[in-house]
Amino acid sequence: MSEKREFSWGPATGVGSMPGGDAREAAKTVTGSFEDFPHLFELPARGPGADMIGRTLGLLVEMYAHVEPSGWRISDRPGRDTRRAVSWLGEDLDALEEFTQGHQGPLKVQAVGPWTLAAALELRNGESALADPGACRDLVGSLAEGLRTHLAQVRRRVPGARLALQLDEPSLTAVLRGQVRTASGYRTHRAVDRQVVEGALRDVIGDEVAVVHSCAPDVPFALLRRAGAAGISFDFGLLTERDEEAIGESVEGGVRLFAGVVPSTDTALSDPAGSVMGVRTLWRRLGLNPGTLSESVVITPTCGLAGASPAYARAALAHCVRAARSLAEHPE
């Protein structure tokens, strides 16, 4: 855990997805905006296999999936959809490698976490993998092995990088509360025990420096901290008073907060100081030392930028950097 706490983060980064379908253009934008903390982008506009679920399914070991009208479904063997996901990931890695030559520092790589993946992936009968504890266990093992291989490949391509693995878990709260609907839509799947959820996340995180991201309300900060997350990424605008104690405990426990304060769809952007005003206010309310703000917070968009225009996406990333600078220069 000490190595995770000593990880050198950058001041700002993206969440994951970008608009459009040009890998080189996306790599140029991300690395040009976040010189200190770039990330491997996703381009879901290209279609199934480039989406975050499809990309992650392409990383699995000895588990395969194909696209049905209802979504991704388990297959017996790799098919066209899996090959397309692998091909697009290779294209994105080529572009990232090209634009990160000589990069020395943190680099973030995203994948869907085990519980959002289990909620989205269909078994052969069309029901969610979430309905089958055995399928969930197999999925966790396959994902953990696939991610180790994937991260090793990224390390070979960008040898100066210190990798942070982001697990996207937008469905995690629904899984914990039993709010994921069955295939019929008339029922919901039973809530998964919190210890089982925590254990699976811990198995996938392993020894990696990991950030868990959710842009849904009621992020389970304490559970994620116990599971070994070195960072927690969230939409700052969705926080409630109920979250504040858990946030304070996370900061005191050395967890880095990835505060999503910049809107992820086209809108008029406020001045950088205004974007982080809420972060400063929260810090004062929690009684935390303002001098630790820049050491504890990474500024991001609220969620992925796939739904934004290319021009706005560029502006939003640049705004994250300026907002982070404002936070560091004027913590109070």
N, C-alpha and C positions, 0 to 999 in steps of 0.2 A: 504494500500500500504506500510505503514511503516514496517509492519511485513515481507513483501516480501523482502524489501530492507535489512532488518537485518538478513535474512536467512544466515546461515553459510554454504557456499559451500566448497567442497573439491577442491584440486588443479588440479585433472585430473579424467576423467571418460570415459566410453565407450559411443557409440552412441546407440547401441541396439542389433543388430543381431550378432550371433556367428556361426561358422561353425559346422557341425556335428549334431547329434541328441541325444546326451547323456546329459540330464539335470543336473545330478550331476557333471559331468566333467565341464560343462559350468559354473555352480555356483562356483565350486572350483577355476576355472581360474579367473573369474571376481572378486570374493571376495578376492582372494589371491593377485591379481594385484592392486586392488583399495580398500585398507583397509579403506581409508578415505571417499570414495565416490563410493560405488558399485552401480550396476544397475541391474534391472530385465531384463535378456537376452531374446532374441527370437531365435528360432532354425528352420528357414524356410525349411531346408533340409528335415524335416520330412514330408512335403507335405502340401496340402491345409488345412487351419485351424491353422497351425503353422506359416504361413506367417503373415506379419504385418496387412494386410487387414482382413484376416480371424480371427485372434486373436481379433481384435477390434470389428468386427461384433459379435463375441461371447459375448461381454460385453454389447451389446445393450439391452434396456428394451422394451419389447413388440414389437420388430422388429426382424425379422429373415431373414436368407439368406442361399442359397445353391449354390453349384458349378455347373456352366454350362461350356461347352467348351470355351466360350468367357470370363468367369470370374465369379465373385460372383453376384448372382441375388436375389432380394427380394422374400421371401417365406411367406406363410400364417401361418406357424407353424414351430417350431424347428424340424430339421431333423438330419440325421446322421452327416452332415458336421458341424452343430452348436454344436452337442454333442461332436464331436472330438475336436473342437477348445476349448471348455470348459474343456475337460479332459486334454488336453496338457497344458493349462494354469495352472490347478491345480497341475500337475506334476512339472512344473517349479517353482511354488510357494512353493511346498514342499521342493524342492532342495534349493531354496533361503533361506527359513526359517532355514533349517539345517545348512547352512554355514554362517548365520548371527546371530547366538546365541550371545547375549550380545552386539550386535552392537549398538553404541550410536553415532548418527551423520546423515548426509544426505544420502538418498537412492533415486535413480531415477527410476521411472516407466514410460515406454513408451506406447503410444497408437497413432493410426492414428488420425490426426485432422479432423474436420468436412468437410473441402473442398476437401482434397485429398480423403476422404472416399466417398463424394458425386460424385467425378469424376470417382471413380473406381466401385461403386456399380450400378448394372443395375436394372431398374424397370422391371415390368413383361413383358413389350413389348420389352425388350432388350436394351432400350435406357438408357443413364446415368441418375442417379438421379439428376444430375446437371441441366437437362432440365426442372425440375419441382420444382418451388419455394416452393410449399407446401410440397413436399417430402423432400426438404432440411431442412425446418423448423422442420418437424417431426424427421428427422435424428439428428439435433442439440439437440433437447430436449431429445431424447432417449439416445444419447451418453453422454450428461451431467449427466443424472441420473445414467447411467451404470457406469460411471467413479467414481462417488461419492461412489457407493457401492463397486467397486473394490478397491479403495484406503482405504476404511474403513476395508476391509478384510486384506489388506497388513499391515495396522497399527496394527491389532490384532495379526498378525503373527510375526511382528518385532516391538514390542512395543517401543523400544528405538530409532527407526528411525524417522528422520524428512524428510517427503516425498517431492520430487519434481516431478511434472508431466511433462513429455516431450510429446508434441504433434508433431508427424511427419507430415510435410506438404510439401512434395516434389513437389506436383502439384499446390501449391498455386499461384505461379507467372503465370502459364498457365491459371488458373481460372480467375485471375484478367485481363489478356490480351485477353481472348477469344480464347485461343489456344488449348483447349481440344477438340479432334475430336469426332464427332458423331459416332454412331454405324456403319454407312455406310462407314465412313472414307473420305467422299467427302466434308463434311462441318465441321465447328467447332461450338461449343456452344457459345452463346452470353456471353460476359464478364459479370461477376457478379459485381454489384455496390460495390465500396470499403467500403461504410458505412455498407452495408449488410454483407460483409465479416468480417469486424471488429467487428460488433455486435455479429455475431455468435461465433467468437473466444472468445469474452468477456464472453458470456453466458456459454461456455464450461469451460473456465478457472475458472470462479466464484471466490471463495476465496482461491483457491489453489495457491501454489507457482509453477509457470509453466515456462517451457522452450519450445520454439517453434523451431523445427529443420527443416532445408531444405538444402539438398546438391545440389540444383539447383542454377543457376546463378540468380542474381538480387533479392536477398532476400529483401522483403519490411520492412526494419528495423523500419521505423517510424510508419507504420501501426501496427506492432506487439507490439511496445512499447505502443501505445495508447490503444491497446486491453487488456493490462494488463500483458504482458509477463515479467517475472522477469529475464529471460535469453533468449538469441537468439543463436542458434547453427547453424554453417554454415561451408562450405568448404572454408578455408582461401585462397586457391589457386585460387578461382573463383572471388575474390573481384576485383573491378575496382575502378578507381578514383571517379566514381559517387557515390560509396558507402561510401566514407570516411567521408563526413560531417555527414551522418546519424549515422555512427558508433560513431563518437565523441559525438554527441548528446545523443546517447544511454548510453555511458559510464558516461557522466555528469548527466544523469537522473537516475543513479544507476542500470542500466541493466547489468547483467553479460554476458560477451561474451564467448561462447563455441567455441573456435577456433580449427577447424579441420585441423591439420597440419601434421598428420602422415598418410601416404597412407593406404587405406583400402584393397588393394590387394597386393599379394606378390611382394616385390621389395627389393632392398638393402636399408637399413635405414641409413640415415646420422647420424652424431653425434648429441646428444641431443641439444647442443647449436645451431647447424645449423638448426635444425627443427624449432626453435622459433626465428630465426634471423629476419624473415619477420615481426613478431609481434612487436619486438623491433623497427624496422625501421618505421612501421606504427605509433607507439606511438610517436616517435620523430617528424614525419611529422605532426601529429595532434597537437603537442605542449602540450601533456599530461605529467603529472608528472610520470617519470619512477618508482617512488616508489609505485605507485598505480597499477602497472602491475599485480602482483600476487593477488591483491585484486579484480581485475576486469576481469581476464581471467581464464577460465578453459580449459585445454588442452585435446583434444580428437582426435580420428582418423577422417579422412575426412568424412566417412560415416560408415554404418554397415559393419561388417566383415564376412558376410555370404559367400562371394565369395573367402575368403582367406583360405589357408591351416591352420590346427590346430596349427602347429608350428609357422607359421607367425603371427597368431592371438595372441598367447601368447607373442611373441616378440613385436608386435605393442602395446599391452596394457602396457607392461613394459616400452617401449620407451616413451609412453605418460607421465608416472610418472617421468622418468628421465628428460624429456624435461621441465616439469612443475617445477621440482626442479631447473634446470638451470635458468629458468626465474625468480624464486624467489631469487636465490643467486646472479645472475648477471643481474639485470634489464636493465643496460645500455650497 
